[in-house]
Amino acid sequence: MVPDRYTLEKMALAHRQQLQREAECEQMLGELPGHSSHWMRHMAAKLGTSLIALGTRLIPSREQRDIPRFGEMN
């Protein structure tokens, strides 16, 4: 069943209003302070610190097993 012109116009108007509300919500979220970017920088820093600590702990075990470092070929 095909809706009549009046019903189609009402449906289109409701759809445009819904899109407008969604756009306004996204704009309001975009204006908030960068809380999520701060969280991402914090997590990246924690990950970097953990990787450096892991690498530092692995260096003595590499030297004990006499494994050459990258670029140190005999």
C-alpha positions, 0 to 999 in steps of 0.5 A, spaced: 500 500 500 502 506 497 501 512 502 498 518 500 501 525 499 499 528 506 502 521 509 508 522 505 509 529 507 508 528 514 513 522 514 518 526 511 517 532 516 518 527 522 524 524 519 527 531 518 526 533 525 529 526 527 535 528 523 535 535 526 535 532 533 541 528 532 545 533 529 544 538 535 546 532 539 552 531 535 554 538 535 553 539 543 557 533 544 563 536 539 562 542 544 564 538 550 571 539 553 576 533 550 575 528 555 575 522 551 582 525 548 585 526 554 583 519 556 586 516 550 593 520 551 593 517 558 592 510 556 597 511 550 602 514 555 601 508 560 602 503 554 608 506 552 611 506 559 609 499 560 613 497 554 619 501 556 619 497 562 618 490 559 624 492 554 628 494 560 627 488 563 628 483 557 635 487 555 639 483 561 636 476 559 638 477 552 645 479 554 645 473 559 643 468 553 648 472 548 643 474 543 646 479 538 642 486 538 639 488 531 645 491 527 650 487 531 652 481 526 659 478 527 
